[in-house]
Every structure is written in C-alpha cells, then in structure tokens.
Amino acid sequence: MELPQGTFSIVGLDPANGDVGVAVQSRYFAVGAVVSWARAGVGAVATQAAGRAAYGPEILDLLARGLKPAEAIERALADDERHETRQLGAVDAQGRAAAFTGSECNEWAGHATGSGFAAQGNILAGEDVVAEMVGAFTQTSGALAERLMAALEAAQAAGGDRRGQQSAALVVERPGGIPESREGIDRIVDLRVDDHPEPIRELRRLLDLHARMRLALDTSGFYERREWGAAIAATEEALTRFPDEPLLLYNLACYESLDGRRDAALAHLKQALSADPTMRETARADSDFARIADEPEFRALVES
C-alpha cells in the first residue's frame, strides 16, 4: 500500500536574474525531500501525488538537453504504467511551463500554468487553492523566494491540503549563485520544515531569518575592498527592513569603527549587545574595533 502525497506546490522562474525554484506543502513527512527539484540555468520541477522522486532529476536532465517542459514530462512518463497516479509541474530557464495531473490523483486535483510558473495540487480543499496560489505568485513583487512563499501562504488560506498540514520546503537556485558569497554554489535558498503543526508559518519564519543573514553577508564585498562608506550605507538600508537585527547592528558598528565614526559605532554596538549579549565576547576580541578598543565606553560595553 502506498501513502499518497496530498500536496500543493508551485515552480517558478524570475527572468530578471535567472532564479528558478520550488515551494511545496503537504500533509506528508519531509515533503521537500521528494517533491522539489531545481537546477540553475535549467529549470525547476515538482513531482507529487504518487510521487516518484527520480522524476525530478530526470526531467531536469531532459530540460538541459533542450526539451520543452511539456515534452520532458511526456518523455518521463512514457513508460510509467502508473502515470495516471502522478502529478508533475515544470518550468525551464526560458520561462516555458507545463504540468500534468493524472486521472487517478485524489480529488480535488488539478493545475494551472503561465509564463514562468506551474502550480499544482492534489487532495485539496478545492480548485481555489491552486487559483489563489497563482494569484499570489503573479501579484507579489520582489525576489522569487518571496513570491513562492506568498503563493504557499495564499494556498493554505484557501484551504490547502484537505487532510491538514505537516511539512513544507522552499528551494531557489541562481546561475553563478551570489557573486560575493563565500559558498560558491548556485543554491541560494534551501529551507525545509519536515514535521510541524504549522509548517508554512514556520517556513516563513525561516525565510525571514535567511533574509536577515543574507543582508548581513551581502556587505562582505565592501568589507574586503575596505569600502566602509558603502558598507555602512548598505547595512543602514538593510536595517530599514529589520531594525532590531543584532547581526546587522553589530556589522554596522564594525564598519563605523573602521571608518572613524566613534560615537555611531559605540551606539550601534550597544544596541547589538543589548539584543544579543552573546556577541560581547566576539566584540571584545574583534580587530574591527581597534580604533575604539581602549576607550572606557567600549570596555564597559564588552566587559559588563
């Protein structure tokens, strides 16, 4: 006996930077390990219902060979005796999209496609789940990860998987990754919630944490080039979104210290340590504070 995946997912492309990704939620354990597949410069795939994980890399390989998404799905299913139990969605790096919902997928099951996206679901509360997912994706601005996240939230608000919630995942790849990232890989977002009573809410929390960390790391290039003014400006911009983020406040204090902005550096370091006292030991030994390390105000902050 096989346990069906009651699942809704969306695969999407951001043509501005080539991002491709997948977001998924299901009343199924660790759904991200099975459903979501993406490859920078190639496309993204969701494989669900009576999901066969191998279809993810198989279809990506076909897309890489130049097949259109509809052709790749058809080719992958050609010899599958159980193809009517499958549900697939795919988008390629050109924004072409296709989906397949087998006739034996549990109701409600269906899909919708458009330029740069494919949305699909099975065992859903109704067809509004897919419609709301599409609406949120197409009407939300910003990074692809944010648009995919908004689509999941809208789908859940419309009823989602009629059996309930359990797991969710979000993956995004970008050709060349993030140029100034130390990671050196194309995968720029990879978040999973394997078992949680409200996995979409938890996935949103994780995405916000990811965004905070990404904003902090994005100034590393300025740091390496000793462009303190640019680093300060970028960090101040990031703080307009997350005004209480201790890592951003700490980094700002470092850049201000390096730039000779004593009072501002002390003020922002005080805010950072108040928000996260565990940074105190790091600050005490941080050479970025060399210009102010001997000042009484700094010593009071790091030794209290």
LINQUI-V890273 format. One record per residue. RES is the residue in three letters. PHI is phi as a letter, one per 30 degrees, with the letter a starting at -180 (NA if undefined). Layout:
RES,PHI  RES,PHI
This chain:
MET,NA  GLU,c  LEU,d  PRO,d  GLN,c  GLY,d  THR,b  PHE,b  SER,b  ILE,b  VAL,c  GLY,a  LEU,b  ASP,c  PRO,d  ALA,d  ASN,b  GLY,i  ASP,e  VAL,b  GLY,a  VAL,b  ALA,b  VAL,b  GLN,b  SER,a  ARG,d  TYR,a  PHE,d  ALA,h  VAL,d  GLY,d  ALA,d  VAL,c  VAL,d  SER,c  TRP,b  ALA,b  ARG,b  ALA,e  GLY,i  VAL,b  GLY,l  ALA,b  VAL,b  ALA,c  THR,b  GLN,b  ALA,i  ALA,d  GLY,d  ARG,b  ALA,e  ALA,d  TYR,d  GLY,e  PRO,d  GLU,d  ILE,d  LEU,d  ASP,d  LEU,d  LEU,d  ALA,d  ARG,d  GLY,j  LEU,d  LYS,d  PRO,e  ALA,d  GLU,d  ALA,d  ILE,d  GLU,d  ARG,d  ALA,d  LEU,d  ALA,e  ASP,c  ASP,c  GLU,d  ARG,c  HIS,d  GLU,d  THR,c  ARG,c  GLN,b  LEU,b  GLY,b  ALA,b  VAL,b  ASP,c  ALA,d  GLN,c  GLY,j  ARG,d  ALA,b  ALA,a  ALA,b  PHE,b  THR,b  GLY,d  SER,d  GLU,c  CYS,d  ASN,d  GLU,d  TRP,d  ALA,b  GLY,l  HIS,a  ALA,b  THR,b  GLY,a  SER,d  GLY,i  PHE,a  ALA,b  ALA,c  GLN,a  GLY,a  ASN,b  ILE,h  LEU,c  ALA,d  GLY,l  GLU,d  ASP,d  VAL,d  VAL,d  ALA,d  GLU,d  MET,d  VAL,d  GLY,e  ALA,d  PHE,d  THR,d  GLN,c  THR,d  SER,c  GLY,j  ALA,d  LEU,e  ALA,e  GLU,d  ARG,d  LEU,d  MET,d  ALA,d  ALA,d  LEU,d  GLU,d  ALA,d  ALA,d  GLN,d  ALA,d  ALA,d  GLY,k  GLY,h  ASP,d  ARG,d  ARG,d  GLY,k  GLN,b  GLN,a  SER,b  ALA,a  ALA,a  LEU,b  VAL,b  VAL,b  GLU,b  ARG,b  PRO,e  GLY,i  GLY,h  ILE,c  PRO,e  GLU,c  SER,d  ARG,d  GLU,d  GLY,i  ILE,b  ASP,d  ARG,d  ILE,c  VAL,b  ASP,a  LEU,b  ARG,b  VAL,b  ASP,d  ASP,a  HIS,a  PRO,d  GLU,b  PRO,d  ILE,d  ARG,d  GLU,d  LEU,d  ARG,d  ARG,d  LEU,d  LEU,d  ASP,d  LEU,d  HIS,d  ALA,d  ARG,d  MET,d  ARG,d  LEU,d  ALA,d  LEU,d  ASP,d  THR,c  SER,d  GLY,d  PHE,d  TYR,d  GLU,d  ARG,c  ARG,h  GLU,c  TRP,d  GLY,d  ALA,d  ALA,d  ILE,d  ALA,d  ALA,d  THR,d  GLU,d  GLU,d  ALA,d  LEU,d  THR,d  ARG,d  PHE,b  PRO,d  ASP,c  GLU,d  PRO,d  LEU,d  LEU,d  LEU,d  TYR,d  ASN,d  LEU,d  ALA,d  CYS,d  TYR,d  GLU,d  SER,d  LEU,d  ASP,c  GLY,i  ARG,c  ARG,e  ASP,d  ALA,d  ALA,d  LEU,d  ALA,d  HIS,d  LEU,d  LYS,d  GLN,d  ALA,d  LEU,d  SER,d  ALA,d  ASP,b  PRO,d  THR,d  MET,d  ARG,d  GLU,d  THR,d  ALA,d  ARG,e  ALA,c  ASP,d  SER,d  ASP,d  PHE,c  ALA,e  ARG,d  ILE,c  ALA,d  ASP,c  GLU,d  PRO,e  GLU,d  PHE,d  ARG,d  ALA,d  LEU,d  VAL,d  GLU,c  SER,d
